[in-house]
Amino acid sequence: SRPALGQDTTMRSFVLCFSTFLVRFLSLPFPTTKLGLLQSLLKSHSLVEQRSGTKTDAPDIPAVPDAPETWPEALSPAPPAPPRLDPSCEISSRSLDWGWEEVCHLTHGGDEACEMFLASKMYQDERIFVETARRSTDSTYHPNLARLKARVVQAVSEGRPVKIVGMGPSTTKGVGCPNQHLRWTDSLQNLSSFRGSPLPLEVINEARPATRLQLKWRQVLQKYQNDRTLDIVVIDYSVTANDASDAKSGATTIYAYLQDWKRPPALLFVETFSRPVMHLLMLHGSTPCGLVANFTSSDPFYGAAKAFRLPLLNYPGMVCQMPPLNRSTRSINKMPFLHAYDDVRSNAPVHYGCGVHFILAHTVHRYLLQVLQESCDVGSQKVCTGTLKDFCEKGFQETLEEEKMQKDLVVNLSKAERCEMHITTYLSHLSDTGFPAFVSANSSKWRLGADRPGKYGWIANEEPQIPLVPKVNKVHRRWPTLKQYGRYAELKPGEIVFLVRLTGGLIFLEYLSSYENIGSATCQLEDMEQNPLGAAVKIDALWSEKVSITTRVTLEAEKIPRLRRGFNAAVRCTEDG
């Protein structure tokens, strides 16, 4: 058992993660459960309080039939039909009415986020829905949609699905939603397969639990650099964006990084709430509408999206268009608009349920349909004939020409941001090089492995539950050995040494911050003669916030040789207990 806050927190383990080296991250455990469905509770939602102060009857939502004993593995919409325009020449899909009864009553307590959305004008009028999500009334925010439109048009013209990669932490992974098939990425995939949908999608979930955007974007994106069919990268990292300056730096670096690609995908931010904002809302029991009015300070990525004119979908603004509940909430985070189930074992307040995921999926889907419609309308005919590609041919051509004329904004990057774009050494259990290190041969306190599935790294003073079996390939065979660097053969039990190649002189070191059973370490950057290259860094991984998440520090060489190809160096870390 873990001690409560304020009790003895003497280190029993220490976990290191690097960006030049990388370890593992920790998110709260979440068992997969299958729960019975209940009769629709929306009928019991008798009155909805409107923001004008009046009260009206709740919309008549039909009840779902008696639920089966178990939840199906995935919702299966009807097979897709060839995309065509409806009689009004509108690009549309009837999928907005699909799936709510099943998704919103997945647990015994229902889902209040669903209830509030279905009672709003956004559900009744999809134009209000999309315009609210894209912040159309914000006179200071003017996103440039040329690249996004071009990527959607190219996919449709080539007769293939729009390829989307979704990035985010544990919420994007679906922790908090009892059925992983209902997280927003999977639901978005299903919505695009609805019968008659004009816009097929291929949605890939690249979530990394317990991470922040600025620490994980490169690991995810670098493998897609030569993929000429990647169209959109959706960033869903609000929850772990605790520091606005770090969040803006991460978004800035991604923007600059993608400019170097031969065919850069479009960026799209999906914004919910950061954990500090959630904490304020939980503490005071207030609505987020005041924060939405001051979006610049409350949203971690809005500054970057505004500066680089990147599209953003805004869930907090949508919440302010939802009528409030007329009863006490059952959500464990006290925020019905981010309903977190109280009848799902091991859930946490930041892990909202399937209802929010389903709303986000519909938000992205409706937005992309609108983007496609706008691309078509540029040169549309008066008579609606033929398939979508035929009718929109002129508009599609003009959209692609407009994208060619666009010029990316010049980005002034800091030294650290430039280094992130051009990392020389990348050590991780996921990288080609693996995660090699020198430790004491017989009495080391360090072990490579995972304390939970998928959370690999170097751990001190604790045996990993899952030891890591090193991969053997040509890269590993070329890695330096003790025979070459015998000076590291006599390390102390608490020491661990990583070899790196330095060019700019920066080392990004990632480690696990947690609120219990975690300690400290000291790390020093040195040359191969064991002479310090910079100041030692003390890492205290214990903090008061009841969350475990990756944190980063930077080690910098004060003086480095001016060698074109860089030079070898070492990072020596010692656990301090």
Residue, then its C-alpha position, 0 to 999 in steps of 0.5 A: s500500500r502507498p502512504a498518504l500525503g504527509q507520511d514517510t515518502t522515503m524513496r523506494s524507487f526512482v524512474l528516469c526518462f530521457s528525450t535524448f534518453l527515455v524511460r517510462f511513464l505512469s498512469l493510473p491503472f484502469p481495468t477493462t470492464k463490461l457493464g450492463l446497460l440501463q433503460s434511458l435516463l434521459k426521460s427522467h431529465s424533466l426540466v432543463e434550466q436555460r441560461s436566460g433564467t427560464k425553464t423549458d421541457a427537456p427534448d423528447i429523447p426516446a428510451v433505449p430498449d432493455a440492455p443486453e448483459t454485456w456491451p458489444e466489442a464495438l458499435s457497428p454502423a451500416p456499411p458505407a455507400p458511395p459518397r453522393l450529395d443530398p438533394s439540397c447539394e449539401i455535404s452531409s451525414r445523418s450520423l449525428d443521430w446515431g449511437w447516443e443511447e448506447v454510449c450515454h448509458l454504458t454505466h449504471g449512472g448514465d453520462e451527464a455530459c451526454e444529457m447536457f449535450l442532447a438537451s442543447k441547441m447544438y444537437q438540434d442544429e449542427r451549424i450552431f454545433v460546429e460554429t461554437a466548436r471552431r470559435s467563430t465568434d472570436s474576432t481575434y482568432h483567424p485560423n488559416l484552413a488552406r492546408l487542412k482543406a487541401r489535405v481533405v480534398q486530396a484524399v477525396s480526389e484520390g479515392r482514399p480515406v483521410k488519414i488522421v493521427g490522434m495524439g494525447p495522454s491517457t484521456t486520448k488513450g481512453v482511460g475513463c471510458p469503459n469500452q476502448h472502442l468508444r474513445w473519440t478516435d475509434s468513434l470518429q472512425n465509426l462515424s465516418s463509416f456510417r451509411g452514406s457518409p461522404l468522407p471516409l476516415e482512417v483514424i490512428n490512436e497514438a496516445r501516450p499515457a502520462t505524457r505532455l505534448q512537448l515530451k512526446w511529439r517527436q517520438v510519435l511523428q518521426k515515423y510518419q515523416n515519409d508517409r505521403t498519405l498522412d493528412i491531419v495530426v490532431i493534438d489532444y493534450s490539454v489535460t496534461a498541459n500544466d504549463a502554458s509556456d511549455a505547451k506553447s513551446g511544444a506546439t511551436t516546435i511541431y509547427a516548425y518541424l512539419q514545415d521541413w516535410k515534403r508533404p506536411p500534414a495539417l494540424l488540428f487542436v482539440e481542446t478540453f481542459s487542463r488539469p489546473v483548470m479542472h482543479l479550480l472548477m472542482l474546488h469552486g464548483s463553477t462553470p467554465c464560461g468565465l474561463v472561456a471568455n478569457f481563453t488566452s490565459s485559460d487554454p494552454f494551446y490557444g496562444a500558439a494556435k492563434a499566433f500560427r493561425l492553426p485550427l482549434l476545436n473548443y470543447p469549453g465553449m461548447v459546454c457554455q452552450m449546454p443547459p446545466l443540470n437541475r440536480s446534483t451531479r454523480s460525476i466524481n469530478k463534480m463536473p457533469f460536462l466532463h462526467a467521470y463515472d462513479d461506478v467504474r473501478s479505479n477511475a480518476p477525476v481527470h478521466y472523463g467518460c465515453g460521453v465526452h469522447f463521443i461528443l468530441a468524435h462528433t465535433v471533429h467529424r462535423y467540422l471536417l464535413q464543413v471543411l469539405q463543404e467549404s472546399c466544394d463551395v468555392g466553385s460549385q455549380k447551381v445544379c447538384t449532379g453526379t458524385l461528390k468528386d464530380f460536383c466539387e471538381k472546380g472547387f477542389q482545384e481552387t482549394l489545392e491551388e490556394e494551398k500551393m500559394q500559402k507560405d508558412l510563417v517564419v518561426n524563431l526557435s529557441k536553442a532547446e526547440r532547435c535541439e528538439m527538432h534535430i536530436t542526435t542521440y535518442l535513447s528509449h526502449l522504443s527507439d532503434t538504439g534501445f536504452p543501453a546504460f552502464v551499471s554496476a555489474n554485481s550490485s546495481k540498484w538500477r533495473l530496466g523494465a516496467d512497473r506496469p504494462g508499457k511503462y518501461g524505464w530504468i528504475a532504482n531500488e525496485e524490481p520491475q514487474i516486467p523486465l525488459v528483454p533487450k532487442v538485438n540488431k545491428v544498431h545494438r551490436r555497434w553500441p559501445t561496450l565496457k571493453q571500449y569504455g573500461r572506466y565505467a566497469e567499477l560503478k557504484p551500486g547507485e550509479i548509472v551512465f548513459l553515453v550520448r553524442l553531443t552537437g549542440g550541448l543539450i540533454f533532455l532528461e525525462y523522469l517520473s514525478s509522483y506523489e508517493n514512493i518516489g525519491s531523488a537523484t543527481c545527474q551530471l554531464e561529463d566528457m569521456e575523461q569524467n570531467p564535468l561539462g556543466a553544473a550537476v542537476k538535482i532531481d526531486a521526483l516527489w510532488s504534492e499533486k495526486v498524479s503521476i506524470t513525466t517531467r523533464v529537466t535540461l542538462e547543458a554543457e557550458k563549453i563544448p568543442r567545435l566539432r562538426r560531427g559532435f563528440n562523445a559524452a556521458v550522463r552519470c546519474t546517482e540515486d540519492g534515496 
